[in-house]
Amino acid sequence: MTALAQPAASAPLDLPGWRHAYSGKVRDLYVPDAAADLAAAARVLVVASDRVSAFDHVLEPGIPGKGDLLTTLSLWWFDQLAGIPNHLVPDHTVNGAVTSLIPAAVAGRAMLCKTLDMFPIECVVRGYLTGSGWKEYQAGRTVCGIPLPAGLQNGDRLPEPIYTPAWKAPMGEHDENISFERTVELVGASVADELRRLSLEIFGRASAIADRAGVILADTKFEFGADRVTGVITLADEVLTSDSSRYWDAALWQSGRAPEQRMASFDKQIVRDWLAAHWDLTGTPPALPAEIIAQTAARYLDLLERLTHAASRGVTPRRPRAAD
């Protein structure tokens, strides 16, 4: 497999009481000083950086404020998903006064979480035909091997959301789309069934919430782990952010009109489009221009404001119809 770019080099932060344990492309993990390592830690501090990645590369420069925006959005979504176990734990204590357990240096872009035994599955749910799914559909009328009706166009709403899991490859290798049968081999039948059920349930609930904000949730990916004490399957990592999801403006959505979809996106499609136009995907990617950074940050903020404001107003849902 082709080797991936490693995360952009950056010195671990000096966080009182915490020690750097791992860095992914866009997030850094810290464990309590007393913990031997991530596997032994009961708690982990998940810090969202301002790094941005696309096409398996960490890009330069980062997007100022991105870590705060995505953490705020994840925390908001966890609040909306009542009844779905998640990995958050209380991030403050009350002993006559409220004391934050999150260091001031990362306040606003960090989540305090319990450690889980993570499943090696990215739980992808697609509600619309786009991206790599559209390319596969054109070739054989399937998405990740799932047959779909004839006559769909780029950007069409699918008759119903589909679950298309991927295998989370070790660092340095590509994630790989896999069949549901393969997930059974990896995690067992009961866990595979529950991952699919939870993913589709969360996607349906989140889509309805996005509808009320005039936003389409086109697709997303979830990660889950098993609680180390109870064994309960638990939602983890970021959830329903602009980095892990495709969001479109419902008022500008048009079936089959990919340029309009990209202009109406609330995710990093702006970054992908600029790179595709200015880079052949070999060697080191070019630095992102200031206007692309500013546009992406603005779209991330716009999505956060639309979702949270609409939730407080109780706006009437609006949803594009499924393709005929």
Stockholm file with secondary structure:
# STOCKHOLM 1.0

chainA/1-324         MTALAQPAASAPLDLPGWRHAYSGKVRDLYVPDAAADLAAAARVLVVASDRVSAFDHVLEPGIPGKGDLLTTLSLWWFDQLAGIPNHLVPDHTVNGAVTSLIPAAVAGRAMLCKTLDMFPIECVVRGYLTGSGWKEYQAGRTVCGIPLPAGLQNGDRLPEPIYTPAWKAPMGEHDENISFERTVELVGASVADELRRLSLEIFGRASAIADRAGVILADTKFEFGADRVTGVITLADEVLTSDSSRYWDAALWQSGRAPEQRMASFDKQIVRDWLAAHWDLTGTPPALPAEIIAQTAARYLDLLERLTHAASRGVTPRRPRAAD
#=GR chainA/1-324 SS CCCCCCCCCCCCCCCTTEEEEEECSSEEEEEETTCSSTTTCSEEEEEECSCEEETTEEESSCCTTHHHHHHHHHHHHHHHSTTSCBSBCCCEEESSSEEESSCGGGTTSEEEEECEEECSEEEEEEEECCHHHHHHHHHHSEETTEECCTTCCTTCEEEEEEECCEECCCTTSCCEECCHHHHHHHHCHHHHHHHHHHHHHHHHHHHHHHHHTTEEEEEEEEEEEEETTTCCEEEESCCSCTTTEEEEETTTCCTTCHHHHHHTBSSTHHHHHHHHHHCCSSSSCCCCCHHHHHHHHHHHHHHHHHHHHHHHHTCCCCCCCCCC
#=GC SS_cons         CCCCCCCCCCCCCCCTTEEEEEECSSEEEEEETTCSSTTTCSEEEEEECSCEEETTEEESSCCTTHHHHHHHHHHHHHHHSTTSCBSBCCCEEESSSEEESSCGGGTTSEEEEECEEECSEEEEEEEECCHHHHHHHHHHSEETTEECCTTCCTTCEEEEEEECCEECCCTTSCCEECCHHHHHHHHCHHHHHHHHHHHHHHHHHHHHHHHHTTEEEEEEEEEEEEETTTCCEEEESCCSCTTTEEEEETTTCCTTCHHHHHHTBSSTHHHHHHHHHHCCSSSSCCCCCHHHHHHHHHHHHHHHHHHHHHHHHTCCCCCCCCCC
//
